[in-house]
């Protein structure tokens, strides 16, 4: 007598393509999250560039551009990586475009990271996180434009950081002012502003201070320094005679489509294809190099990097042939 066996309907039919696709997307998303949170944000790199900017006969100089460390005291790997830069790069000049602090005890890590740069001439400006503690926010809001100002929270020790920079490292604060330094026998004039993202900048004061430095024609190089590279700032700095511009703030977009030349967001009005790396800026019939660092860190509330490794920039400036 024939035996009839019942068959379960579970898994008996073909698997839905939708389920396959959903599973693949979920796996891809999980992999991207693991990479961005657990791996890429620790893949510190040096981005190197060469430019011909110095007078004929001058010796080349090496400029180390630091930005957006967003330091917290427990970030020991980042601190040790930065500390090794002094020996590896041997810079003649340091430019720090701000947001060095990322925690109320961030100065502990900054001291460990930056101490080997003691004695190297430097210029620095502030970002808002050097004065205002980090806070949680919805990252999707960055797609609607530059972030809104947040209330002041926690105790960021700006004064002690500034003392460390000036008294121990020998760096010069350029917030809404200008200064001159001699580097490898060259007169370098520099001017900068406080954080334009917070409207703390005073560009006219900075430009006026530059004019008061004396015989401007005697300067071998003029540098413009800003934390947030807003167009209005870059325009005015170019018009005022900067030979090269330095900025940070953007984190290079922090999360990018791999291999895309443009960031998804920049948190300011700079063109998205200039949110990271070396490009040029043109205004008032002048074109000058612009270096925007993708920075070394991130907010402690957004611990991720994807398609945008943390970095320092090293620019070798050579004489005109």
SERO-4910 file (N, C-alpha, C, O; in steps of 0.05 Angstrom, whole numbers):
BEGIN
 pado doro    nc1    nc2    nc3   cac1   cac2   cac3    cc1    cc2    cc3    oc1    oc2    oc3
  Unk    A     17    -24      0      0      0      0     18     25      0     36     26     17
  Unk    A     14     44    -18     31     67    -20     29     84      5      8     87     17
  Unk    A     53     95     13     54    112     37     55    141     28     71    148     11
  Unk    A     38    158     38     38    187     32     52    202     54     45    200     78
  Unk    A     72    217     46     87    233     66     80    263     63     78    274     41
  Unk    A     75    275     85     69    303     85     95    319     83    115    312     94
  Unk    A     94    341     68    117    358     64    113    385     77     91    397     74
  Unk    A    132    393     92    130    419    105    132    441     84    148    439     65
  Unk    A    117    462     87    119    485     69    143    503     76    149    521     60
  Unk    A    156    499     99    178    516    107    202    511     89    213    489     89
  Unk    A    210    531     74    233    529     57    229    511     32    248    505     18
  Unk    A    205    504     27    200    486      5    201    500    -22    210    489    -42
  Unk    A    192    525    -22    191    540    -47    217    556    -51    234    555    -34
  Unk    A    220    569    -74    243    586    -79    245    609    -60    224    621    -52
  Unk    A    269    617    -52    273    640    -34    267    665    -49    275    669    -72
  Unk    A    252    683    -37    244    709    -49    269    725    -56    286    729    -39
  Unk    A    271    736    -80    293    753    -87    295    778    -69    316    788    -63
  Unk    A    271    786    -59    271    809    -41    286    803    -15    301    819     -5
  Unk    A    281    778     -5    294    770     20    324    768     16    340    775     33
  Unk    A    332    757     -8    361    755    -14    373    783    -14    395    787     -3
  Unk    A    360    801    -28    370    828    -30    372    842     -3    391    856      3
  Unk    A    351    839     13    350    851     40    373    840     57    386    854     72
  Unk    A    377    814     55    399    802     70    426    812     62    443    817     78
  Unk    A    429    815     35    455    825     25    460    853     34    482    860     42
  Unk    A    439    870     33    442    898     42    448    899     72    465    915     80
  Unk    A    435    882     88    440    882    117    469    873    122    482    885    139
  Unk    A    478    853    108    505    844    112    525    865    104    546    869    117
  Unk    A    520    879     81    537    900     72    538    923     92    559    934     98
  Unk    A    514    930    103    513    952    122    528    945    148    542    961    159
  Unk    A    525    920    157    539    911    181    569    912    176    585    920    194
  Unk    A    578    903    153    606    903    147    617    931    146    639    936    155
  Unk    A    602    949    134    611    977    132    613    990    160    631   1005    165
  Unk    A    594    983    177    594    994    204    619    984    219    632    999    233
  Unk    A    624    958    217    648    947    230    673    960    220    691    967    235
  Unk    A    675    964    193    698    977    182    701   1006    191    723   1014    200
  Unk    A    679   1021    190    681   1049    196    685   1055    225    700   1074    233
  Unk    A    673   1039    243    675   1043    271    700   1029    283    713   1040    301
  Unk    A    705   1005    274    726    989    287    753    989    273    772    980    285
  Unk    A    754    998    248    780    996    233    789   1023    222    810   1033    229
  Unk    A    773   1034    203    784   1057    188    790   1081    205    809   1095    198
  Unk    A    776   1085    226    782   1109    242    809   1107    256    818   1127    268
  Unk    A    821   1084    255    848   1081    267    870   1079    245    893   1076    251
  Unk    A    862   1082    220    881   1079    198    893   1107    191    888   1117    169
  Unk    A    908   1118    209    920   1144    206    939   1144    182    954   1125    178
  Unk    A    939   1166    167    956   1167    144    968   1195    140    958   1215    152
  Unk    A    989   1196    125   1002   1222    118    996   1228     89   1003   1212     71
  Unk    A    984   1250     84    978   1259     57    999   1279     49   1002   1300     61
  Unk    A   1015   1273     29   1038   1289     21   1033   1304     -5   1021   1295    -24
  Unk    A   1043   1329     -5   1041   1346    -29   1067   1362    -32   1082   1366    -13
  Unk    A   1072   1370    -57   1095   1388    -63   1085   1412    -78   1068   1410    -96
  Unk    A   1095   1436    -70   1087   1461    -83   1111   1478    -88   1130   1478    -72
  Unk    A   1111   1493   -109   1132   1512   -116   1122   1540   -108   1107   1552   -123
  Unk    A   1131   1550    -85   1120   1575    -75   1142   1594    -65   1137   1618    -63
  Unk    A   1166   1584    -59   1186   1600    -45   1203   1615    -66   1204   1608    -89
  Unk    A   1216   1636    -56   1234   1652    -74   1257   1635    -85   1265   1616    -74
  Unk    A   1267   1644   -108   1289   1630   -120   1313   1629   -100   1319   1649    -87
  Unk    A   1326   1606   -100   1349   1603    -82   1343   1595    -54   1361   1589    -39
  Unk    A   1317   1595    -46   1310   1587    -19   1312   1557    -16   1309   1542    -35
  Unk    A   1318   1549      8   1318   1520     14   1289   1511     18   1273   1526     28
  Unk    A   1283   1486     10   1256   1476     14   1249   1475     44   1267   1472     60
  Unk    A   1224   1478     50   1214   1475     77   1191   1455     78   1176   1452     59
  Unk    A   1189   1441    100   1168   1421    104   1148   1432    124   1155   1439    146
  Unk    A   1123   1433    115   1101   1443    132   1083   1420    140   1074   1404    124
  Unk    A   1079   1417    166   1061   1397    177   1034   1410    184   1033   1428    200
  Unk    A   1013   1401    171    986   1412    175    970   1392    192    964   1370    184
  Unk    A    964   1400    217    948   1385    236    920   1397    238    917   1422    235
  Unk    A    900   1381    242    873   1392    245    855   1371    258    858   1347    255
  Unk    A    836   1382    273    812   1366    282    820   1341    296    810   1319    290
  Unk    A    839   1343    316    846   1320    332    822   1310    349    820   1287    354
  Unk    A    805   1329    358    782   1323    375    791   1303    397    779   1282    400
  Unk    A    812   1311    411    825   1292    429    809   1286    454    799   1304    467
  Unk    A    808   1260    461    798   1251    487    821   1236    501    839   1226    487
  Unk    A    821   1236    527    845   1225    541    851   1196    536    874   1187    538
  Unk    A    830   1180    530    834   1151    527    844   1143    499    849   1120    494
  Unk    A    847   1163    481    854   1156    453    884   1153    450    897   1169    436
  Unk    A    895   1133    463    924   1130    465    937   1123    438    959   1132    432
  Unk    A    924   1107    422    936   1100    396    939   1125    379    960   1129    366
  Unk    A    919   1141    378    920   1166    363    943   1184    374    958   1196    358
  Unk    A    944   1186    399    965   1203    412    993   1193    405   1011   1209    398
  Unk    A    997   1167    406   1024   1157    400   1030   1160    370   1053   1164    363
  Unk    A   1010   1157    353   1015   1160    324   1023   1189    318   1042   1193    303
  Unk    A   1009   1208    329   1016   1236    325   1044   1242    336   1060   1256    323
  Unk    A   1050   1231    359   1076   1236    371   1099   1227    354   1121   1238    355
  Unk    A   1095   1206    338   1116   1196    321   1121   1214    297   1142   1211    283
  Unk    A   1102   1231    291   1104   1248    267   1129   1266    267   1142   1269    246
  Unk    A   1136   1276    290   1158   1295    292   1184   1283    281   1198   1295    266
  Unk    A   1189   1258    289   1214   1245    279   1211   1236    250   1230   1237    235
  Unk    A   1187   1227    242   1184   1217    215   1184   1240    194   1196   1237    173
  Unk    A   1171   1262    201   1168   1284    181   1189   1305    184   1198   1316    164
  Unk    A   1198   1310    209   1217   1331    215   1209   1358    202   1222   1369    185
  Unk    A   1186   1368    211   1176   1393    199   1192   1417    207   1204   1419    228
  Unk    A   1192   1437    188   1203   1463    194   1182   1482    205   1189   1502    219
  Unk    A   1157   1476    200   1135   1494    208   1110   1476    212   1105   1458    197
  Unk    A   1095   1483    233   1069   1469    239   1046   1489    236   1048   1512    245
  Unk    A   1025   1480    222   1000   1495    220    979   1477    233    974   1455    224
  Unk    A    966   1488    254    944   1473    268    918   1489    264    915   1511    274
  Unk    A    900   1477    248    875   1491    242    852   1485    261    829   1487    253
  Unk    A    858   1476    286    838   1477    307    822   1452    312    827   1431    299
  Unk    A    803   1454    330    788   1432    341    807   1410    352    804   1386    347
  Unk    A    827   1419    367    846   1401    379    833   1385    402    839   1362    406
  Unk    A    814   1398    416    802   1385    439    775   1372    432    761   1382    415
  Unk    A    770   1350    445    744   1336    441    732   1325    466    713   1310    465
  Unk    A    743   1334    489    734   1324    515    744   1343    536    764   1357    531
  Unk    A    731   1344    559    739   1363    579    767   1357    590    780   1374    602
  Unk    A    777   1332    586    804   1325    594    821   1320    569    842   1306    570
  Unk    A    813   1331    547    828   1326    522    856   1337    522    873   1327    507
  Unk    A    862   1357    538    889   1368    539    909   1348    547    932   1349    539
  Unk    A    901   1328    564    920   1307    572    931   1293    547    955   1288    545
  Unk    A    913   1286    529    922   1273    505    937   1291    486    955   1282    472
  Unk    A    928   1316    484    942   1335    467    971   1338    476    989   1340    459
  Unk    A    976   1339    502   1003   1342    512   1020   1318    503   1043   1321    494
  Unk    A   1009   1294    506   1024   1270    498   1029   1270    468   1051   1262    459
  Unk    A   1010   1278    453   1012   1276    423   1030   1298    412   1046   1292    394
  Unk    A   1028   1322    422   1042   1345    409   1069   1351    422   1085   1367    411
  Unk    A   1075   1339    445   1100   1346    459   1125   1343    442   1143   1360    444
  Unk    A   1128   1323    424   1152   1321    408   1155   1343    388   1177   1346    376
  Unk    A   1135   1360    384   1137   1383    365   1147   1408    380   1148   1429    368
  Unk    A   1155   1405    405   1165   1428    420   1189   1440    406   1208   1426    398
  Unk    A   1188   1466    402   1210   1480    389   1207   1484    359   1222   1499    347
  Unk    A   1188   1470    347   1183   1474    318   1165   1498    315   1143   1498    327
  Unk    A   1172   1519    300   1155   1542    297   1127   1533    287   1124   1515    270
  Unk    A   1107   1547    297   1080   1539    289   1060   1562    292   1065   1582    306
  Unk    A   1038   1560    277   1015   1578    279    991   1561    284    988   1538    275
  Unk    A    972   1572    300    947   1557    304    923   1576    307    926   1600    313
  Unk    A    900   1566    301    874   1579    305    856   1560    320    863   1536    324
  Unk    A    834   1570    329    815   1554    345    791   1546    327    782   1560    310
  Unk    A    781   1522    333    755   1514    324    736   1515    348    745   1518    371
  Unk    A    710   1512    343    691   1515    365    695   1494    387    690   1500    410
  Unk    A    705   1470    380    709   1449    400    732   1455    418    737   1440    437
  Unk    A    748   1475    412    769   1483    430    758   1501    452    772   1507    472
  Unk    A    733   1509    450    720   1525    470    694   1513    481    686   1519    503
  Unk    A    681   1496    465    655   1485    471    657   1455    471    667   1443    451
  Unk    A    647   1442    491    648   1412    492    630   1400    472    611   1412    463
  Unk    A    636   1375    464    620   1361    444    593   1353    455    589   1350    479
  Unk    A    574   1350    437    547   1341    445    536   1323    424    544   1325    400
  Unk    A    518   1306    431    505   1287    412    487   1303    394    473   1321    402
  Unk    A    486   1295    368    468   1308    349    462   1288    327    476   1268    323
  Unk    A    441   1293    312    432   1276    291    450   1280    266    450   1302    255
  Unk    A    466   1260    258    485   1265    235    470   1270    209    482   1282    191
  Unk    A    445   1262    206    431   1266    182    425   1296    177    420   1305    155
  Unk    A    426   1312    199    420   1341    196    442   1355    180    438   1377    170
  Unk    A    466   1343    178    488   1355    163    480   1357    133    491   1374    119
  Unk    A    462   1340    124    455   1341     96    437   1365     90    433   1372     66
  Unk    A    427   1378    110    410   1402    105    426   1428    106    415   1449    103
  Unk    A    453   1425    109    470   1449    109    487   1449    134    486   1431    150
  Unk    A    504   1470    137    521   1472    160    505   1470    186    483   1480    188
  Unk    A    517   1457    206    503   1452    231    497   1478    246    511   1498    243
  Unk    A    475   1477    261    467   1500    277    485   1502    302    496   1482    310
  Unk    A    486   1525    314    502   1529    338    488   1514    361    464   1516    365
  Unk    A    504   1500    377    494   1485    400    501   1500    426    521   1516    426
  Unk    A    486   1496    447    493   1510    472    519   1501    483    528   1478    478
  Unk    A    532   1518    499    558   1511    511    554   1490    532    536   1492    549
  Unk    A    570   1469    530    568   1447    550    596   1439    559    616   1443    544
  Unk    A    599   1428    583    623   1418    595    644   1440    598    640   1463    590
  Unk    A    667   1432    609    688   1451    615    712   1445    598    728   1427    604
  Unk    A    715   1459    576    738   1457    559    759   1476    568    754   1500    570
  Unk    A    783   1467    573    804   1484    584    820   1497    562    843   1490    557
  Unk    A    808   1517    549    820   1531    527    845   1546    537    866   1545    523
  Unk    A    844   1558    559    866   1575    569    891   1558    573    913   1566    565
  Unk    A    888   1535    585    912   1518    590    923   1506    564    947   1503    561
  Unk    A    905   1500    545    915   1491    519    931   1513    505    952   1508    494
  Unk    A    920   1538    506    935   1560    493    962   1564    506    981   1570    493
  Unk    A    963   1561    533    989   1564    547   1008   1542    538   1032   1548    534
  Unk    A    998   1518    535   1015   1496    525   1026   1502    497   1049   1498    492
  Unk    A   1008   1511    480   1016   1517    452   1037   1540    451   1057   1537    438
  Unk    A   1032   1561    466   1050   1584    464   1075   1581    481   1097   1586    472
  Unk    A   1072   1573    507   1095   1573    525   1112   1549    522   1137   1551    525
  Unk    A   1100   1526    517   1116   1501    515   1124   1493    487   1146   1484    482
  Unk    A   1105   1496    468   1111   1489    440   1123   1512    425   1139   1508    406
  Unk    A   1116   1537    432   1126   1560    418   1110   1567    394   1120   1580    375
  Unk    A   1084   1560    394   1066   1566    371   1053   1593    375   1050   1602    398
  Unk    A   1045   1606    354   1032   1632    354   1003   1630    347    995   1618    327
  Unk    A    986   1643    364    957   1643    361    950   1664    340    958   1687    342
  Unk    A    935   1656    319    928   1674    297    898   1682    298    888   1692    278
  Unk    A    884   1677    319    856   1684    320    852   1714    315    858   1730    332
  Unk    A    840   1721    292    834   1748    284    858   1767    286    855   1790    294
  Unk    A    881   1757    279    905   1773    280    925   1762    260    920   1744    245
  Unk    A    949   1773    261    971   1765    243    997   1765    259   1000   1777    280
  Unk    A   1017   1750    248   1043   1749    261   1063   1741    240   1056   1731    218
  Unk    A   1089   1745    246   1110   1737    228   1130   1720    243   1136   1724    266
  Unk    A   1140   1700    229   1161   1682    240   1183   1678    220   1178   1680    196
  Unk    A   1207   1673    230   1229   1666    212   1232   1636    212   1237   1624    234
  Unk    A   1231   1624    189   1232   1594    186   1253   1588    165   1250   1596    142
  Unk    A   1274   1575    173   1296   1567    154   1306   1592    139   1312   1590    115
  Unk    A   1308   1614    153   1319   1638    141   1298   1654    125   1305   1674    113
  Unk    A   1274   1645    123   1253   1658    108   1234   1673    126   1227   1664    148
  Unk    A   1225   1697    118   1205   1712    132   1178   1701    123   1170   1703    100
  Unk    A   1163   1690    142   1136   1680    136   1116   1697    152   1116   1697    176
  Unk    A   1099   1711    137   1076   1725    149   1052   1707    149   1046   1694    129
  Unk    A   1036   1707    170   1012   1691    171    990   1707    184    995   1723    203
  Unk    A    966   1702    175    943   1715    187    920   1695    189    918   1677    172
  Unk    A    903   1698    208    882   1678    212    858   1689    227    857   1713    233
  Unk    A    839   1672    232    814   1680    245    805   1658    265    813   1635    263
  Unk    A    788   1667    284    774   1649    301    752   1635    284    748   1642    261
  Unk    A    738   1616    296    720   1598    281    698   1613    266    680   1624    278
  Unk    A    700   1612    240    679   1625    223    653   1610    224    632   1621    219
  Unk    A    653   1584    231    629   1569    233    611   1579    256    586   1576    255
  Unk    A    623   1591    276    609   1603    298    606   1633    295    595   1646    313
  Unk    A    615   1644    273    614   1673    269    632   1687    290    626   1710    298
  Unk    A    653   1674    299    672   1686    317    695   1700    302    713   1711    314
  Unk    A    694   1699    276    715   1710    259    713   1740    257    691   1751    258
  Unk    A    735   1753    254    737   1781    248    758   1785    226    781   1791    231
  Unk    A    749   1780    201    768   1780    179    781   1808    175    805   1810    171
  Unk    A    765   1830    177    778   1856    174    801   1861    195    821   1872    188
  Unk    A    796   1852    219    817   1855    240    842   1840    232    865   1849    236
  Unk    A    838   1816    222    861   1799    214    876   1812    191    901   1812    191
  Unk    A    862   1821    171    875   1834    148    889   1859    156    911   1865    146
  Unk    A    877   1875    174    890   1899    184    916   1892    199    936   1906    196
  Unk    A    915   1871    215    939   1863    229    961   1854    210    985   1859    215
  Unk    A    953   1841    188    973   1833    168    987   1858    157   1011   1858    153
  Unk    A    971   1878    151    982   1903    139   1002   1916    158   1021   1930    150
  Unk    A    997   1913    184   1014   1926    204   1040   1911    210   1056   1921    226
  Unk    A   1044   1889    197   1069   1874    202   1093   1887    190   1116   1880    196
  Unk    A   1089   1907    174   1112   1922    162   1113   1918    132   1093   1914    119
  Unk    A   1137   1920    122   1141   1918     93   1132   1891     83   1146   1871     85
  Unk    A   1108   1891     71   1097   1866     62   1113   1854     39   1113   1829     35
  Unk    A   1125   1871     23   1141   1861      1   1165   1844     10   1176   1829     -5
  Unk    A   1173   1848     35   1196   1833     46   1189   1805     55   1207   1789     60
  Unk    A   1163   1799     56   1155   1772     64   1161   1752     42   1155   1757     18
  Unk    A   1173   1730     49   1179   1709     30   1155   1691     24   1153   1678      3
  Unk    A   1136   1690     43   1112   1674     41   1091   1685     59   1097   1692     82
  Unk    A   1066   1686     49   1043   1695     66   1023   1673     67   1014   1662     47
  Unk    A   1015   1666     91    997   1643     96    971   1653    109    972   1669    128
  Unk    A    949   1643     99    923   1648    110    912   1623    124    913   1601    112
  Unk    A    903   1626    149    896   1602    165    868   1606    177    862   1626    189
  Unk    A    851   1586    171    823   1586    182    816   1558    191    825   1539    180
  Unk    A    799   1557    211    789   1530    218    768   1522    197    772   1502    183
  Unk    A    746   1537    195    725   1530    177    729   1545    150    729   1570    150
  Unk    A    733   1531    128    739   1544    103    714   1553     88    707   1543     66
  Unk    A    701   1573     99    678   1586     86    688   1602     62    710   1614     62
  Unk    A    672   1604     41    679   1618     17    686   1647     22    706   1657     11
  Unk    A    670   1660     39    675   1689     44    703   1693     56    716   1713     51
  Unk    A    711   1674     73    738   1676     85    760   1671     65    779   1686     63
  Unk    A    757   1650     49    777   1644     29    779   1666      9    801   1673      0
  Unk    A    757   1678      1    757   1701    -18    773   1724     -6    790   1735    -20
  Unk    A    767   1731     19    780   1754     30    810   1749     35    826   1767     32
  Unk    A    817   1725     44    845   1719     48    861   1720     22    883   1730     21
  Unk    A    848   1709      1    862   1710    -26    866   1739    -35    887   1746    -45
  Unk    A    845   1755    -31    846   1783    -39    867   1798    -23    880   1817    -33
  Unk    A    871   1790      2    890   1804     20    919   1797     15    937   1809     26
  Unk    A    924   1777     -2    951   1771    -10    962   1744      0    987   1740     -2
  Unk    A    945   1726     10    956   1700     18    967   1685     -6    956   1685    -27
  Unk    A    990   1672     -1   1002   1655    -22    993   1627    -20    994   1612    -40
  Unk    A    982   1619      3    972   1592      8    952   1593     31    955   1609     49
  Unk    A    931   1577     29    910   1577     49    908   1549     63    912   1529     50
  Unk    A    903   1549     89    900   1524    104    873   1525    118    866   1545    130
  Unk    A    859   1502    118    834   1499    132    830   1471    142    844   1453    134
  Unk    A    810   1468    159    803   1442    170    772   1440    171    759   1446    151
  Unk    A    762   1431    194    733   1432    200    716   1411    186    698   1400    199
  Unk    A    721   1405    161    703   1389    145    705   1359    151    686   1344    146
  Unk    A    727   1350    163    733   1322    167    733   1307    140    731   1282    139
  Unk    A    736   1322    118    735   1310     92    709   1298     85    706   1283     66
  Unk    A    688   1304    101    662   1292     98    658   1270    119    635   1263    126
  Unk    A    680   1258    129    681   1237    149    669   1211    139    682   1190    144
  Unk    A    647   1211    126    635   1187    113    632   1194     84    616   1211     77
  Unk    A    647   1180     67    646   1185     38    640   1160     22    644   1138     32
  Unk    A    631   1164     -2    628   1142    -21    657   1135    -30    670   1152    -40
  Unk    A    665   1110    -26    693   1103    -33    700   1111    -62    684   1106    -80
  Unk    A    723   1123    -65    735   1131    -91    720   1155   -104    727   1163   -126
  Unk    A    700   1166    -90    687   1190   -101    705   1214    -96    717   1216    -75
  Unk    A    707   1233   -116    723   1256   -112    711   1277    -94    724   1296    -85
  Unk    A    685   1274    -87    671   1294    -72    661   1282    -45    654   1259    -43
  Unk    A    660   1299    -25    647   1292      0    617   1292     -3    606   1305    -21
  Unk    A    604   1279     15    574   1280     16    565   1305     31    545   1317     24
  Unk    A    580   1313     51    575   1338     66    602   1350     74    622   1337     73
  Unk    A    601   1377     80    625   1391     88    621   1408    113    640   1418    125
  Unk    A    596   1411    121    589   1427    145    598   1456    142    602   1470    162
  Unk    A    601   1465    117    605   1493    110    599   1496     81    590   1477     68
  Unk    A    604   1519     69    595   1523     41    617   1519     21    614   1527     -2
  Unk    A    639   1507     29    660   1501      9    650   1481    -11    634   1463     -3
  Unk    A    658   1482    -36    650   1461    -55    657   1433    -45    679   1430    -34
  Unk    A    640   1414    -49    644   1388    -37    668   1373    -48    680   1356    -35
  Unk    A    677   1381    -73    701   1368    -83    726   1381    -73    748   1373    -80
  Unk    A    724   1401    -56    747   1414    -43    747   1410    -13    761   1424      2
  Unk    A    730   1392     -3    728   1388     26    751   1372     37    752   1368     62
  Unk    A    769   1362     21    792   1347     30    815   1350     10    810   1349    -14
  Unk    A    839   1354     20    862   1354      3    870   1380     -9    860   1401     -1
  Unk    A    889   1379    -27    900   1403    -40    885   1410    -65    881   1393    -83
  Unk    A    877   1435    -67    863   1445    -91    873   1474    -95    893   1482    -83
  Unk    A    858   1489   -110    865   1518   -113    840   1534   -108    817   1525   -112
  Unk    A    844   1559   -100    822   1578    -96    827   1603   -112    849   1614   -111
  Unk    A    807   1612   -127    810   1635   -145    790   1657   -136    767   1652   -132
  Unk    A    801   1681   -133    785   1704   -127    801   1729   -133    825   1729   -130
  Unk    A    787   1750   -142    800   1775   -147    825   1772   -166    845   1784   -161
  Unk    A    822   1755   -186    842   1751   -206    868   1739   -195    889   1741   -207
  Unk    A    865   1725   -172    888   1711   -160    879   1682   -156    856   1676   -149
  Unk    A    898   1663   -160    893   1635   -155    915   1625   -137    939   1628   -143
  Unk    A    908   1613   -114    927   1605    -94    921   1576    -86    898   1567    -88
  Unk    A    941   1561    -76    936   1534    -66    919   1535    -40    921   1553    -24
  Unk    A    901   1516    -38    884   1512    -14    887   1484     -4    881   1465    -19
  Unk    A    896   1480     21    897   1454     32    877   1451     55    879   1465     75
  Unk    A    858   1433     51    838   1428     72    843   1400     83    841   1380     69
  Unk    A    850   1399    108    856   1373    121    830   1359    128    812   1371    139
  Unk    A    829   1332    123    807   1316    132    809   1311    162    790   1300    174
  Unk    A    831   1318    174    833   1317    203    840   1289    215    840   1269    201
  Unk    A    845   1290    241    854   1266    255    833   1252    271    837   1229    279
  Unk    A    810   1265    275    791   1254    294    763   1256    286    756   1259    262
  Unk    A    746   1256    306    717   1257    303    705   1263    330    719   1260    351
  Unk    A    681   1272    331    667   1275    357    666   1248    371    663   1227    358
  Unk    A    668   1249    397    665   1224    412    637   1212    410    632   1189    417
  Unk    A    618   1228    400    591   1219    396    586   1208    367    565   1199    361
  Unk    A    607   1210    350    604   1200    323    630   1186    316    645   1195    298
  Unk    A    637   1163    329    663   1150    326    664   1133    301    663   1108    302
  Unk    A    665   1146    278    665   1131    253    680   1147    231    680   1171    231
  Unk    A    693   1132    214    705   1143    189    700   1121    168    705   1098    172
  Unk    A    691   1130    145    686   1111    123    693   1124     97    682   1145     89
  Unk    A    712   1112     82    721   1124     57    736   1150     61    739   1165     42
  Unk    A    745   1154     85    759   1180     92    777   1176    116    769   1182    139
  Unk    A    800   1166    111    819   1159    133    827   1184    148    830   1206    136
  Unk    A    832   1183    174    843   1205    189    871   1211    179    886   1193    172
  Unk    A    879   1237    180    904   1244    166    917   1268    178    905   1284    192
  Unk    A    943   1271    172    957   1296    172    966   1302    144    969   1284    128
  Unk    A    971   1327    138    982   1335    112   1010   1344    116   1017   1359    135
  Unk    A   1027   1336     98   1055   1345     97   1060   1358     70   1058   1345     49
  Unk    A   1066   1384     70   1071   1399     45   1100   1407     44   1110   1420     62
  Unk    A   1113   1399     23   1141   1407     18   1139   1431     -1   1131   1429    -23
  Unk    A   1148   1454      9   1148   1479     -6   1176   1483    -18   1196   1484     -3
  Unk    A   1177   1486    -44   1203   1488    -58   1205   1515    -71   1185   1529    -76
  Unk    A   1230   1523    -78   1233   1550    -91   1226   1549   -120   1226   1528   -133
  Unk    A   1219   1572   -130   1214   1575   -158   1240   1570   -173   1261   1579   -165
  Unk    A   1238   1555   -195   1262   1548   -210   1274   1573   -224   1294   1571   -238
***
